[in-house]
Structure formats: structure tokens, C-alpha cells
């Protein structure tokens, strides 16, 4: 049987050498370069944990076929894989340009006009009719992912005149960004609404909302999914200045957060992007929310077989900052080397995590004057300040205490039994050095745990008691080579004495 290496470091072939676990999760976008059974299988074998379906491209029929294929291949390889449906959101785009493109020269003027068509190359129409009403003299307008810059110099009832600050080639249907302009556009278009309903009907694990500006927009999507009997987690994409201004309130209501650096790097000063990214990750840690860092992480590998040094450093720094997952977009959707880029991201994560753990151990040993890793070495990041929604305070306390016990005893595995997955999130946010196993009898929770840093999802029989859970994880660990006789595991679970939450931590010797 062909070896399947996943991000928990597990291989299916017993005779193959075991590799160190990789805790940072990989999200990969499906596209022409990776669709179909063979392409999906290649990426899973390379180490993908979650697949992203970009609803800005492709039809519902095509996405339905892809989603079904992901589920089929996941079942074939015996490994849960999450699916993220990414709603396009109210992206403003140019209309058609005569001849399909035009070169705009620095210092020249061009115009945005009302309507759906343009007869002149220097007259642009957009998919957002209110643009002419909502921009003001002095506002910036960015085209083509920020590579072309305009400034509004005059405004009339039917047109806006702009001066080209930075020129280049403008093409039909390219994106339009309006940094700092307060737009009245709805959070979800009719297409977004239909796509969200489709995601709910197909059992998607995550649904992301683009261009979030306020917590009410996140709650709107959550309510839509709830009324369609979906338990999908809502991902809030941070890519607007308003989102930065409302950051804590948005993170508080979101289930997952994405640092969507493509549009965010155009909407805000690009020079501030690194520190904004660090702030978003830090607040997600405080609120115990999984966070994905996305856009251009290994962009050069769309064509190159090797990343740039800056790209490898970017991925490593995102991991060190506390990202739960890194996302690949064009690299796997339209790139020339989809599997190679996934394997490269996995290698960077593995190297970064290993060296960080080694330096952490050395620091703790010097600090405490001890010969082995102590409890203080169990945490990578500052302690969370807020309970994740659905997490009982007793559960939080038990997870914290059990994490210290696992570190003190040098346990082989930290096992969490979790129906909804929130206990697994609490453990994940501790960044414990002891590998975490998330046990659940819920198939959706099993797939959602594929996004949580350091958590390996394992299915258990429905209604299993504590002894059955222990037997199951021991059988699984021994068969897979993760456990040996004499190893210690720490199990966090709940027993019915009325206290609520997970109220039990057990140490078991295999």
C-alpha cells in the first residue's frame, strides 16, 4: 500500500519510518491544477488538512463534484479532511474595457462613469454603481491588487475624474479597492447567499465571509447556517480597515479568523501589514480562536520549484507568531507544482516547530535549573484571556491542569474527548509540546478538528465510555506506532457527576 503522510506525522505503512509530527495545518485551494481524484489524492498525500473551494470561480455543479470527490478520497485514504467554502463577498470589479485592456500612464486622467458598458478606454464602469456616490475628492482607488494607484481629483453627478499616481496595464474584470472609503454594499450578495445555502446542504465544515466589517455580518452568516441545520464553523476574513477597527468584536463572534493579506495589504498601508498580522494572531490567541494566514505565502512556487528565502521566512514567522494554519491559493489552484508546494510548506512547518521547541526547552531548563522540560515549557504563547464560546470554565481549568501534568510526566499523548471540538481548541491554544489526539464520535467535529493546531482527529464509537475511549486510543496508538508499552497518556473527558464540562483528567500507562 502506498504510504500516506499527513500533518500529524502518521504513515499508514507499518514498515515505513515514522516522521516527527507537524502541528501547523495546511489549507489548499482547489483549482484546475489540482481538481479531480488524482489531484486531490496527491495533495492529501503531500500533507493537506483542509481544502478551500473558492466560490468566486466555478459553478455550483463543479464545486459539488469537487466536494464529493474530496469526501471520497478522504474515505479511501482513511484520513479526515476538512472543507472550507469561501464566499466571494462584495468584491468590486471593473466592467469590460474596450479591447480587454488599457495601459494607464502616470499623470494622466481617467474616469469612472455610471452604467454597465464603456465605449472609451479611459472610461471605466464597475460592478458597484454606488462607487461614484461614495468616493470623495482626495480618496485613493487601487486597481489590479494594488499595483495601479489613482486619486480622485474631481467629482460630478455622473462621473468621477481620477489622476494616475502609479500606472500600468488595467484589464477587464480586475478588482477595485477603495482604501478608507465607507461603503454601503451589503455583506452578502445574492450569490453569496445561494452559495452559503449550498454549503449548508452539502455539509461543508467551514464557511468563510469575505470583507467583514462588523460582528453583525458574521452573526448574519451564522444565523443563515443555523437555520439550514448546518454546524459549519464561520471564518471571518480580515481584509478591510473597518475590520481592524472592530477587530476584537469580530474575533469574539467568529469561529475562525483568516488574515486575508491580499485585499488587506491594499486596503491598509502595506508597510503596516506585518504588525497588523501579528496583532490579529495575538487577539485570536486571547480569544482562543483558530487563525489562518493566507495569500502569497509561497507564491513564487506557482512556477518555480523552489520558494524564495523571503517566502520561507514568511511562513516560519507566521507559525512562530501563533498561526494555526497557513493557506495556499494560486500555488495549488493554478500552479505548476501543487504537491511540491504543499510538501515544501510542510517541511518549513516541521523545521520551524522543531527548532522552536528545542529553544523553548533550553530556555525553560536554564530558567528553572532543571534537567527536563517543566510545566512552564508547555505553552508557546501567552495564556488565553477569554473562553471560546461553548467552553465550560471547568473544562478550561481541567485542560490547563492536565497540560501541566502531561509536560511534567513527559506523556506520549494528550487525549481530548470532545463532542463539539471546543475542548480540542482549548488544548490547541496551549501549544503543548505533547502531541494532542482529538477523540469524537461526530463526523463533522472530526473534520473540523483538522484545522486546529497540533490536533490529530481520531473517530471513536458512538457513546463510548471512558474505559472504551482509553482502549480505543491505546489500540489505535499501538497499531499506528504512536504508542509503546509503558508510555503514559493523559486523557481529558467528562463524567456525569453534575459539575458540567470536562471534569476529569486521567493518567494512563499503556
Secondary structure, DSSP 8 states (H G I E B T S, - for coil): ------TT---S-TTS-------SEEEEE--TTT-HHHHHHHHHHHT--EEEEETTSS-HHHHHHHHHHHHHHHHHHT---EEEEE---S-EEB---GGGEEEE-TT-EEEEESSS--SSTTEE-BS-TTHHHH--TT-EEEETTTTEEEEEEEE-SSEEEEEEEE-EEEETT-EEE-TT------SS-HHHHHHHHHHHHTT-SEEEESS--SHHHHHHHHHHHHHTT---EEEEEE-SHHHHHTHHHHHHH-SEEEEEHHHHHHHS-GGGHHHHHHHHHHHHHHTT-EEEEESSSSGGGGT-SS--HHHHHHHHHHHHHT-SEEEESHHHHT-S-HHHHHHHHHHHHHHHHHHHHHHHHHHHHHHHT-SS--GGGG-SS---SS--TT--HHHHHHHHHHHHHHHHTT-SEEEEE-SSSHHHHHHHTTT-SS-EEEEES-HHHHHHGGGSTTEEEEE--TT--HHHHHHHHHHHHHHHTS--TT-EEEEEE--SSSS-S--EEEEEE-
